[in-house]
Amino acid sequence: MDRSATIGVVVALAGIGVGLHLDGCKVGQLLQPTAALIVFGGTLGAVVVQFPFAVMKRAVAQLQPVFMGSSDPAAALIEDLSRYAMQARRNGLLSLDSELEMVRNPFLRKGLMLAVDGSRANDLRDTMEMVMQTEADQEDLLPKVFEAAGGYAPTIGILGAVIGLIQVMQRLDNINEVGRGIAVAFVATIYGVGAANLLFFPCAGRIRILMHRRQVLRELMLEGVLAIVERTSPRVLEAKLAVYVEGPARKPVTLAGK
């Protein structure tokens, strides 16, 4: 489980908080509900205009693996594919039909289904590569949601600051309120710039990394299914797919029952 994103946000906020304390400022001075409402509400509205709700829902769902981490399934996939390869060599491809309902990954299930239905290797590859490209195109929109939010947030922060300055200009008769009002006005800018550079853009970058890894795992599954169709030895399949396991997690994969 990689939770470096959560650690990074905590470190960034702690660094800013300590810096404010050393400079004699109070963190409470930055807690302005009005500024937060303008920046985050305005940013959310702008993103909703740009992206459909379905895309936004999928993008928000990506925050869980970003901050909570997730285990890499490559080793487990290789073990399953090796078991399917051994079963197909012993009992034929049709014997895998009973396994399809237990395959949770829809991409792998589709590939095995085509193999069981008797698709030739070239036809299976062409079909699954089209599926891979379609899924990659759909996933490419997910980080763009956060990139768009990172672009809008600073501008809306400036808008909030201008709104605050307008309120200050209306109170010029009370000079004691002017300085405090200006400080409050610029909190919106801090929220906008901070949210963009500490949250939205980093999340977009991490989601791109996760999407790339998922595409690599699809390649692993495709190569595994093709090896099964071509009656490749399970041991050769293991050795071929082992390169897809990430460095620290790489370990020998043993065949089921051994």
C-alpha positions as CSV (number, residue, x, y, z in Angstrom):
1,M,0.0,0.0,0.0
2,D,1.5,3.3,-1.1
3,R,0.2,6.2,1.0
4,S,2.9,8.7,0.0
5,A,0.2,11.1,-1.3
6,T,-1.4,11.4,2.1
7,I,2.1,11.8,3.7
8,G,2.9,14.5,1.1
9,V,-0.2,16.6,1.9
10,V,0.5,16.3,5.6
11,V,4.1,17.4,5.2
12,A,3.1,20.3,2.9
13,L,0.5,21.6,5.4
14,A,2.8,21.1,8.3
15,G,5.6,23.0,6.6
16,I,3.2,25.9,5.8
17,G,1.9,25.9,9.4
18,V,5.3,25.9,10.9
19,G,6.4,28.6,8.6
20,L,3.5,30.8,9.6
21,H,4.2,30.2,13.3
22,L,7.9,31.1,12.9
23,D,6.8,34.3,11.1
24,G,4.6,35.3,13.9
25,C,1.3,34.6,12.1
26,K,-1.6,32.6,13.4
27,V,-3.1,29.7,11.4
28,G,-6.5,30.9,12.6
29,Q,-6.1,34.0,10.4
30,L,-6.4,31.8,7.3
31,L,-9.6,30.2,8.4
32,Q,-12.1,32.3,6.4
33,P,-15.3,30.4,5.6
34,T,-16.4,33.0,3.1
35,A,-13.2,32.8,1.1
36,A,-13.4,29.0,1.2
37,L,-16.9,29.0,-0.1
38,I,-16.1,31.4,-2.9
39,V,-13.0,29.4,-4.1
40,F,-14.2,25.8,-3.7
41,G,-17.8,26.5,-4.6
42,G,-16.7,28.5,-7.7
43,T,-14.2,25.9,-8.7
44,L,-16.7,23.1,-8.4
45,G,-19.2,25.0,-10.5
46,A,-16.7,25.6,-13.2
47,V,-15.6,22.0,-13.3
48,V,-19.3,20.9,-13.5
49,V,-19.8,23.1,-16.5
50,Q,-16.8,21.4,-18.3
51,F,-17.3,17.8,-17.4
52,P,-20.4,15.5,-17.2
53,F,-21.4,14.2,-13.8
54,A,-20.4,10.6,-14.8
55,V,-16.9,11.7,-15.5
56,M,-16.7,13.7,-12.2
57,K,-18.0,10.8,-10.2
58,R,-15.3,8.4,-11.6
59,A,-12.7,11.1,-11.0
60,V,-13.7,11.6,-7.4
61,A,-13.6,7.8,-6.9
62,Q,-9.9,7.8,-7.9
63,L,-9.1,9.8,-4.7
64,Q,-9.4,6.6,-2.7
65,P,-6.5,4.8,-4.3
66,V,-4.6,8.1,-4.4
67,F,-4.7,8.7,-0.7
68,M,-5.4,5.3,0.8
69,G,-3.2,3.3,-1.5
70,S,-3.9,0.0,-3.2
71,S,-2.1,-3.3,-3.6
72,D,-0.7,-4.1,-7.1
73,P,-2.5,-7.2,-8.5
74,A,0.2,-8.2,-11.0
75,A,1.5,-11.2,-9.0
76,A,-2.0,-12.5,-8.4
77,L,-2.9,-12.1,-12.1
78,I,0.1,-14.0,-13.2
79,E,-0.7,-16.8,-10.7
80,D,-4.3,-17.0,-12.0
81,L,-3.2,-16.9,-15.7
82,S,-0.6,-19.7,-15.0
83,R,-3.4,-21.8,-13.5
84,Y,-5.7,-21.2,-16.4
85,A,-2.9,-22.1,-18.8
86,M,-2.3,-25.4,-17.0
87,Q,-6.0,-26.2,-17.0
88,A,-6.3,-25.4,-20.7
89,R,-3.4,-27.6,-21.6
90,R,-4.8,-30.5,-19.6
91,N,-8.5,-30.2,-20.4
92,G,-8.8,-27.8,-23.3
93,L,-9.9,-24.2,-23.6
94,L,-13.5,-25.1,-23.1
95,S,-12.8,-26.2,-19.6
96,L,-12.2,-22.5,-18.7
97,D,-15.8,-21.7,-19.3
98,S,-16.6,-22.7,-15.7
99,E,-14.0,-20.2,-14.5
100,L,-15.4,-17.2,-16.2
101,E,-18.0,-16.3,-13.5
102,M,-15.3,-16.2,-10.9
103,V,-13.1,-13.8,-12.8
104,R,-13.6,-10.3,-11.3
105,N,-11.6,-8.2,-13.7
106,P,-13.9,-7.4,-16.7
107,F,-11.0,-7.0,-19.1
108,L,-9.6,-10.5,-18.3
109,R,-13.1,-12.0,-18.3
110,K,-13.7,-10.7,-21.8
111,G,-10.4,-11.9,-23.1
112,L,-10.9,-15.4,-21.6
113,M,-14.5,-15.5,-23.0
114,L,-13.1,-14.8,-26.5
115,A,-10.5,-17.5,-26.0
116,V,-13.2,-20.0,-24.9
117,D,-15.4,-19.1,-27.9
118,G,-12.5,-20.1,-30.2
119,S,-11.2,-16.8,-31.4
120,R,-7.9,-16.9,-33.2
121,A,-4.9,-15.2,-31.5
122,N,-4.7,-12.4,-34.1
123,D,-8.5,-11.7,-33.9
124,L,-8.4,-11.8,-30.1
125,R,-5.5,-9.4,-30.0
126,D,-7.2,-6.9,-32.3
127,T,-10.4,-7.0,-30.4
128,M,-8.8,-6.6,-27.0
129,E,-6.5,-3.8,-28.1
130,M,-9.6,-1.9,-29.2
131,V,-11.0,-2.4,-25.8
132,M,-7.8,-1.3,-24.2
133,Q,-7.7,1.9,-26.3
134,T,-11.4,2.7,-25.5
135,E,-10.8,2.3,-21.8
136,A,-7.6,4.3,-21.9
137,D,-9.4,7.1,-23.7
138,Q,-12.2,7.1,-21.1
139,E,-9.7,7.1,-18.2
140,D,-7.7,10.0,-19.8
141,L,-10.5,12.3,-18.8
142,L,-10.2,11.5,-15.1
143,P,-7.0,13.4,-14.3
144,K,-8.2,16.3,-16.6
145,V,-10.9,16.9,-14.0
146,F,-8.4,17.8,-11.4
147,E,-6.1,19.6,-13.8
148,A,-9.1,21.8,-14.8
149,A,-9.8,22.4,-11.1
150,G,-6.2,23.4,-10.6
151,G,-6.5,25.9,-13.4
152,Y,-9.7,27.5,-12.2
153,A,-9.0,27.7,-8.5
154,P,-6.3,30.4,-8.5
155,T,-8.3,32.6,-10.8
156,I,-11.4,32.2,-8.7
157,G,-9.2,33.0,-5.7
158,I,-8.3,36.3,-7.3
159,L,-12.0,36.9,-7.9
160,G,-12.6,36.3,-4.2
161,A,-9.8,38.7,-3.4
162,V,-11.3,41.4,-5.6
163,I,-14.8,40.9,-4.0
164,G,-13.1,41.3,-0.6
165,L,-11.4,44.5,-1.7
166,I,-14.6,45.9,-3.0
167,Q,-16.0,45.4,0.5
168,V,-12.9,47.1,2.0
169,M,-13.3,50.1,-0.3
170,Q,-16.8,50.6,1.1
171,R,-15.3,51.0,4.6
172,L,-12.6,53.5,4.0
173,D,-14.1,55.8,6.6
174,N,-12.9,53.3,9.2
175,I,-9.2,53.1,8.7
176,N,-8.8,50.5,11.4
177,E,-10.9,48.0,9.4
178,V,-9.1,48.6,6.1
179,G,-5.9,46.7,6.9
180,R,-7.7,43.7,8.4
181,G,-10.2,43.7,5.5
182,I,-7.4,43.6,3.0
183,A,-5.7,40.7,4.8
184,V,-9.0,38.7,4.8
185,A,-9.5,39.5,1.1
186,F,-6.2,37.9,0.1
187,V,-7.0,34.7,2.0
188,A,-9.1,33.7,-1.0
189,T,-6.0,33.9,-3.2
190,I,-4.1,31.7,-0.8
191,Y,-6.9,29.2,-0.9
192,G,-7.0,29.2,-4.7
193,V,-3.2,28.9,-5.2
194,G,-2.8,26.5,-2.3
195,A,-5.6,24.1,-3.4
196,A,-4.3,24.1,-7.0
197,N,-0.6,23.3,-6.1
198,L,-1.1,21.2,-3.0
199,L,-4.1,19.2,-4.0
200,F,-5.6,19.4,-7.5
201,F,-2.4,19.2,-9.7
202,P,-0.7,16.6,-7.5
203,C,-3.8,14.4,-7.5
204,A,-4.0,14.7,-11.3
205,G,-0.4,13.6,-11.6
206,R,-0.9,10.6,-9.3
207,I,-4.0,9.5,-11.1
208,R,-2.1,9.6,-14.4
209,I,0.5,7.2,-12.8
210,L,-2.3,4.9,-11.6
211,M,-4.0,5.0,-15.1
212,H,-0.7,4.1,-16.7
213,R,-0.2,1.1,-14.3
214,R,-3.7,-0.1,-15.1
215,Q,-2.9,0.0,-18.8
216,V,0.2,-2.0,-18.2
217,L,-1.8,-4.6,-16.3
218,R,-4.2,-4.9,-19.2
219,E,-1.2,-5.6,-21.4
220,L,-0.2,-8.3,-18.9
221,M,-3.7,-9.9,-19.1
222,L,-3.8,-9.7,-22.9
223,E,-0.4,-11.4,-23.2
224,G,-1.4,-14.0,-20.7
225,V,-4.7,-14.9,-22.6
226,L,-2.8,-15.0,-25.9
227,A,-0.3,-17.4,-24.4
228,I,-3.1,-19.6,-23.2
229,V,-4.7,-19.6,-26.7
230,E,-1.3,-20.5,-28.2
231,R,-0.9,-23.4,-25.7
232,T,2.2,-21.8,-24.2
233,S,3.8,-23.7,-21.3
234,P,2.7,-22.4,-17.9
235,R,6.3,-22.1,-16.9
236,V,7.2,-20.1,-20.0
237,L,4.1,-17.9,-19.4
238,E,5.2,-17.2,-15.8
239,A,8.7,-16.2,-17.0
240,K,7.3,-14.0,-19.8
241,L,4.8,-12.1,-17.5
242,A,7.2,-11.8,-14.5
243,V,8.6,-8.5,-16.0
244,Y,5.2,-6.9,-15.4
245,V,5.6,-7.2,-11.6
246,E,6.9,-3.9,-10.1
247,G,10.4,-4.0,-8.6
248,P,10.1,-4.3,-4.8
249,A,7.0,-6.5,-5.2
250,R,8.7,-8.8,-7.7
251,K,8.9,-12.4,-6.5
252,P,8.8,-15.8,-8.0
253,V,5.2,-16.9,-8.8
254,T,4.5,-20.5,-8.1
255,L,1.9,-22.5,-10.0
256,A,-1.3,-23.5,-8.2
257,G,-1.0,-26.8,-6.3
258,K,2.8,-26.6,-6.1
